[in-house]
Amino acid sequence: MQSAETVLDILRKRGREGLPLERLYRQLFNPQLYLLAYGRIYSNHGAMTPGVTEETVDGMSLGKIERIIDALRHERYVFSPARRTFILKKNGTLRPLGLPSWSDKLVAEVVRMLLDAYYDIQFSDRSHGFRPGRGCHTALREVAETWKGTYWFIEGDIADCFGSLDFTVMLATLSAKIHDGRFLALIHKMLSAGYLQDWEWHATLSGAPQGGIASPVLSNIYLHRLDEFVETVLVPQYTRGNVRVTNPAYRKFAPAIARARQEGDHNTARRLSQQRRHIPYGNPQDPGYRRLRYVRYCDDFLLGFSGPAVEAEEIKQRIRRFLKDELKLELSESKTLVTHARKGARFLGYHIVAQHADDQITRRTRAVNGVIGLRVPADVITAKCAQYRERGKPASRTRLLRGSDYSIVARFGAEYRGMVQYYLLANNVHWLNRLHWVMQTSLLKTLAHKHNSKVTKMSRKFKVKIETPDGLRTCLQARVDRGPGKNPLVATFGGIPLKRQRTAKVIDRRPVWGTPVGGELIRRLRHGECELCGNTDNVQVHHVRKLADLQYPDVPQQPAWATLMAKKRRKTLVVCGKCHDAIHADPPATTTA
């Protein structure tokens, strides 16, 4: 039996060479792929969340993998309908989320790995969503570094993309490269399994469930046809010319400036030169010069066009017709816009704008004209600050008062750090100083409320200075001593220099091929020995959602299995069937705050 890495490497090689896949279904009989899939997804937050059945990652075993493979080998594996729930979107509407059962998640992860290994190497370099080594920052950096001179932005958003993927188009797209009817039939079964809402079954006639593990790669395969259309049809048609001809309005200043200098009138020459700096050197209306650029992240895409507005609108309509006629998708009317680059566009949470020397944020120098700037939108900062305010002032977060000082500081620190690290590419990242002050004040008020003290006392107690690459920075820290020989736990808020980092990179967390994931857990499971009693019969893995579900090791009521997991700081324990039953019969006592 080939190792999982060998199978995936072979698929990547065939994808790189453009060779079709045959007999792909039989790769689903390889238990090594399921162990690799288990190691990749067992730590996901949703692994302990049940679908329509009570099955979760808890109780995972080699026997379960054998039963899944046996069902697939005889083509009798049945996908359960997903349990549908809803999450609140930023605009106040609800987004449907499908929660499959654990076995379906495991099979879907194996399918995702096979498809990803083969297709990812073939995807466009303009596609950045749900791909190893890529993410929002790689897409934004591409725009900032290569789109200079853009006059129009064409913002695109596909309405209900995941829920509108046409099954016929999807299977036709897959069958162009995958010549295996059994594998395609399995994909169709996975997509058409339906969902349960309020315990009522509903059929799925189109779409891939949001929350499904294989949905991202399937959507990328589907939308790769859009990438090909833009790159092979639109870009060549709307890209021509090497350089723009000189702008007549710019050229007419040259004789007047030369004449003023000859007459020794340096003030006039300086004034005319300053006026000329506000005019583009190249002619924006040059009919012989066009540039069209494109980038996509999942169902959001952005095009930058150098040319007249009427052609920008024409490009938008051609994309609309292609999506409707070829992919059976619709553009969102409210989110698909053509805007002037000086006004800017919204993409991946950033405000993207063609800078000019007149802008207050940029330096007053001609060199900045036409350069793409990435900025933190003011409304994003206002909305984030509002989460920590009441009646217009920073307020205490009462729902955190039951936690320790360490957990409170850690919570504020993680939220602030995530915001700052995402916007480190922005020219105006220093605007986040406002958010820092609001969050720091809210944090100090929360600590003061907890200790029935004053903000000034909390500031003196928790404020420290730390060393950063840009020198000393003041921040708030909370420490938890763990006894002799162990480093203390440290939670930090702040201390991040609000300085633009052009090379900042936040990418997809999914590991690249060849990266060992969950290897230690897989070795323990394959060893086949209970870590409590040493029995080798019916070995499976006990999972807990988080270490906080376990009490501290020194609590007398703590069961032996929980004490062992707490000491090892592991959320998994390999046990036999009898010990696993005993664990569920003897859960740890509830920790009191």
ZIZIWO-V697343 format. One record per residue. N is the residue number from 1. RES is the residue in one small letter. D_LAST is the distance of its C-alpha to the last C-alpha in whole Angstrom. Layout:
N&RES&D_LAST + N&RES&D_LAST
This chain:
1&m&51 + 2&q&51 + 3&s&47 + 4&a&45 + 5&e&46 + 6&t&50 + 7&v&50 + 8&l&48 + 9&d&50 + 10&i&53 + 11&l&52 + 12&r&51 + 13&k&55 + 14&r&56 + 15&g&55 + 16&r&56 + 17&e&59 + 18&g&59 + 19&l&60 + 20&p&59 + 21&l&57 + 22&e&58 + 23&r&57 + 24&l&53 + 25&y&52 + 26&r&53 + 27&q&50 + 28&l&47 + 29&f&48 + 30&n&47 + 31&p&44 + 32&q&43 + 33&l&43 + 34&y&40 + 35&l&38 + 36&l&38 + 37&a&37 + 38&y&34 + 39&g&33 + 40&r&33 + 41&i&31 + 42&y&29 + 43&s&26 + 44&n&27 + 45&h&24 + 46&g&26 + 47&a&27 + 48&m&24 + 49&t&25 + 50&p&28 + 51&g&31 + 52&v&33 + 53&t&33 + 54&e&29 + 55&e&31 + 56&t&28 + 57&v&29 + 58&d&27 + 59&g&30 + 60&m&32 + 61&s&35 + 62&l&39 + 63&g&40 + 64&k&38 + 65&i&40 + 66&e&43 + 67&r&43 + 68&i&43 + 69&i&46 + 70&d&48 + 71&a&47 + 72&l&48 + 73&r&51 + 74&h&52 + 75&e&51 + 76&r&49 + 77&y&46 + 78&v&45 + 79&f&42 + 80&s&40 + 81&p&39 + 82&a&36 + 83&r&33 + 84&r&34 + 85&t&31 + 86&f&31 + 87&i&29 + 88&l&30 + 89&k&33 + 90&k&33 + 91&n&36 + 92&g&34 + 93&t&36 + 94&l&34 + 95&r&35 + 96&p&35 + 97&l&33 + 98&g&34 + 99&l&32 + 100&p&34 + 101&s&33 + 102&w&33 + 103&s&36 + 104&d&38 + 105&k&35 + 106&l&37 + 107&v&40 + 108&a&40 + 109&e&38 + 110&v&41 + 111&v&44 + 112&r&42 + 113&m&43 + 114&l&46 + 115&l&47 + 116&d&45 + 117&a&47 + 118&y&50 + 119&y&50 + 120&d&48 + 121&i&51 + 122&q&53 + 123&f&51 + 124&s&52 + 125&d&51 + 126&r&50 + 127&s&47 + 128&h&44 + 129&g&41 + 130&f&40 + 131&r&42 + 132&p&41 + 133&g&41 + 134&r&42 + 135&g&39 + 136&c&39 + 137&h&40 + 138&t&43 + 139&a&45 + 140&l&44 + 141&r&46 + 142&e&49 + 143&v&49 + 144&a&49 + 145&e&51 + 146&t&54 + 147&w&54 + 148&k&56 + 149&g&59 + 150&t&57 + 151&y&58 + 152&w&57 + 153&f&53 + 154&i&53 + 155&e&50 + 156&g&49 + 157&d&46 + 158&i&47 + 159&a&46 + 160&d&43 + 161&c&44 + 162&f&42 + 163&g&43 + 164&s&47 + 165&l&48 + 166&d&51 + 167&f&51 + 168&t&55 + 169&v&55 + 170&m&52 + 171&l&54 + 172&a&57 + 173&t&55 + 174&l&54 + 175&s&57 + 176&a&59 + 177&k&57 + 178&i&56 + 179&h&59 + 180&d&57 + 181&g&57 + 182&r&54 + 183&f&52 + 184&l&53 + 185&a&52 + 186&l&49 + 187&i&48 + 188&h&49 + 189&k&47 + 190&m&44 + 191&l&45 + 192&s&46 + 193&a&44 + 194&g&43 + 195&y&39 + 196&l&37 + 197&q&36 + 198&d&35 + 199&w&36 + 200&e&40 + 201&w&42 + 202&h&43 + 203&a&46 + 204&t&45 + 205&l&49 + 206&s&48 + 207&g&45 + 208&a&42 + 209&p&39 + 210&q&36 + 211&g&34 + 212&g&36 + 213&i&36 + 214&a&40 + 215&s&40 + 216&p&40 + 217&v&43 + 218&l&45 + 219&s&45 + 220&n&46 + 221&i&49 + 222&y&50 + 223&l&50 + 224&h&52 + 225&r&55 + 226&l&54 + 227&d&54 + 228&e&57 + 229&f&59 + 230&v&58 + 231&e&58 + 232&t&62 + 233&v&63 + 234&l&62 + 235&v&61 + 236&p&65 + 237&q&66 + 238&y&64 + 239&t&65 + 240&r&68 + 241&g&70 + 242&n&69 + 243&v&69 + 244&r&69 + 245&v&73 + 246&t&73 + 247&n&72 + 248&p&75 + 249&a&73 + 250&y&72 + 251&r&75 + 252&k&77 + 253&f&76 + 254&a&77 + 255&p&81 + 256&a&80 + 257&i&78 + 258&a&80 + 259&r&83 + 260&a&81 + 261&r&81 + 262&q&84 + 263&e&85 + 264&g&83 + 265&d&80 + 266&h&77 + 267&n&75 + 268&t&76 + 269&a&76 + 270&r&72 + 271&r&71 + 272&l&73 + 273&s&71 + 274&q&67 + 275&q&68 + 276&r&69 + 277&r&66 + 278&h&64 + 279&i&66 + 280&p&66 + 281&y&68 + 282&g&68 + 283&n&69 + 284&p&67 + 285&q&69 + 286&d&71 + 287&p&72 + 288&g&72 + 289&y&68 + 290&r&65 + 291&r&62 + 292&l&59 + 293&r&56 + 294&y&53 + 295&v&49 + 296&r&47 + 297&y&43 + 298&c&43 + 299&d&44 + 300&d&44 + 301&f&48 + 302&l&49 + 303&l&53 + 304&g&55 + 305&f&58 + 306&s&61 + 307&g&64 + 308&p&65 + 309&a&62 + 310&v&65 + 311&e&64 + 312&a&60 + 313&e&60 + 314&e&63 + 315&i&60 + 316&k&57 + 317&q&60 + 318&r&61 + 319&i&57 + 320&r&56 + 321&r&59 + 322&f&59 + 323&l&55 + 324&k&56 + 325&d&59 + 326&e&58 + 327&l&55 + 328&k&54 + 329&l&52 + 330&e&51 + 331&l&51 + 332&s&48 + 333&e&50 + 334&s&48 + 335&k&47 + 336&t&50 + 337&l&52 + 338&v&55 + 339&t&54 + 340&h&56 + 341&a&54 + 342&r&54 + 343&k&52 + 344&g&50 + 345&a&48 + 346&r&44 + 347&f&43 + 348&l&40 + 349&g&38 + 350&y&41 + 351&h&44 + 352&i&47 + 353&v&50 + 354&a&53 + 355&q&53 + 356&h&56 + 357&a&57 + 358&d&57 + 359&d&53 + 360&q&51 + 361&i&48 + 362&t&51 + 363&r&53 + 364&r&57 + 365&t&59 + 366&r&61 + 367&a&59 + 368&v&56 + 369&n&58 + 370&g&57 + 371&v&54 + 372&i&51 + 373&g&48 + 374&l&45 + 375&r&43 + 376&v&39 + 377&p&40 + 378&a&39 + 379&d&38 + 380&v&35 + 381&i&34 + 382&t&34 + 383&a&32 + 384&k&29 + 385&c&29 + 386&a&29 + 387&q&26 + 388&y&24 + 389&r&26 + 390&e&27 + 391&r&30 + 392&g&32 + 393&k&29 + 394&p&26 + 395&a&23 + 396&s&19 + 397&r&17 + 398&t&15 + 399&r&13 + 400&l&12 + 401&l&10 + 402&r&7 + 403&g&8 + 404&s&9 + 405&d&12 + 406&y&14 + 407&s&12 + 408&i&14 + 409&v&17 + 410&a&17 + 411&r&17 + 412&f&20 + 413&g&22 + 414&a&22 + 415&e&23 + 416&y&26 + 417&r&27 + 418&g&28 + 419&m&30 + 420&v&32 + 421&q&32 + 422&y&34 + 423&y&36 + 424&l&37 + 425&l&41 + 426&a&41 + 427&n&44 + 428&n&42 + 429&v&39 + 430&h&39 + 431&w&38 + 432&l&34 + 433&n&34 + 434&r&34 + 435&l&31 + 436&h&29 + 437&w&30 + 438&v&28 + 439&m&25 + 440&q&25 + 441&t&25 + 442&s&22 + 443&l&20 + 444&l&21 + 445&k&21 + 446&t&17 + 447&l&16 + 448&a&18 + 449&h&17 + 450&k&13 + 451&h&15 + 452&n&17 + 453&s&20 + 454&k&23 + 455&v&24 + 456&t&26 + 457&k&24 + 458&m&21 + 459&s&24 + 460&r&26 + 461&k&23 + 462&f&22 + 463&k&25 + 464&v&27 + 465&k&31 + 466&i&31 + 467&e&34 + 468&t&35 + 469&p&38 + 470&d&39 + 471&g&39 + 472&l&36 + 473&r&33 + 474&t&31 + 475&c&27 + 476&l&23 + 477&q&21 + 478&a&18 + 479&r&18 + 480&v&16 + 481&d&18 + 482&r&19 + 483&g&21 + 484&p&25 + 485&g&27 + 486&k&24 + 487&n&24 + 488&p&21 + 489&l&19 + 490&v&20 + 491&a&19 + 492&t&22 + 493&f&23 + 494&g&27 + 495&g&30 + 496&i&32 + 497&p&35 + 498&l&36 + 499&k&40 + 500&r&41 + 501&q&41 + 502&r&44 + 503&t&43 + 504&a&39 + 505&k&39 + 506&v&36 + 507&i&37 + 508&d&36 + 509&r&33 + 510&r&35 + 511&p&37 + 512&v&41 + 513&w&43 + 514&g&43 + 515&t&40 + 516&p&38 + 517&v&34 + 518&g&32 + 519&g&35 + 520&e&33 + 521&l&31 + 522&i&35 + 523&r&36 + 524&r&34 + 525&l&35 + 526&r&38 + 527&h&38 + 528&g&38 + 529&e&36 + 530&c&33 + 531&e&30 + 532&l&29 + 533&c&32 + 534&g&35 + 535&n&37 + 536&t&39 + 537&d&39 + 538&n&37 + 539&v&35 + 540&q&32 + 541&v&29 + 542&h&26 + 543&h&23 + 544&v&20 + 545&r&19 + 546&k&17 + 547&l&15 + 548&a&12 + 549&d&13 + 550&l&13 + 551&q&11 + 552&y&12 + 553&p&16 + 554&d&15 + 555&v&13 + 556&p&16 + 557&q&16 + 558&q&16 + 559&p&19 + 560&a&22 + 561&w&22 + 562&a&18 + 563&t&19 + 564&l&22 + 565&m&21 + 566&a&18 + 567&k&20 + 568&k&23 + 569&r&20 + 570&r&22 + 571&k&21 + 572&t&24 + 573&l&26 + 574&v&30 + 575&v&30 + 576&c&33 + 577&g&33 + 578&k&32 + 579&c&29 + 580&h&28 + 581&d&28 + 582&a&27 + 583&i&24 + 584&h&23 + 585&a&24 + 586&d&21 + 587&p&18 + 588&p&15 + 589&a&12 + 590&t&10 + 591&t&7 + 592&t&4 + 593&a&0
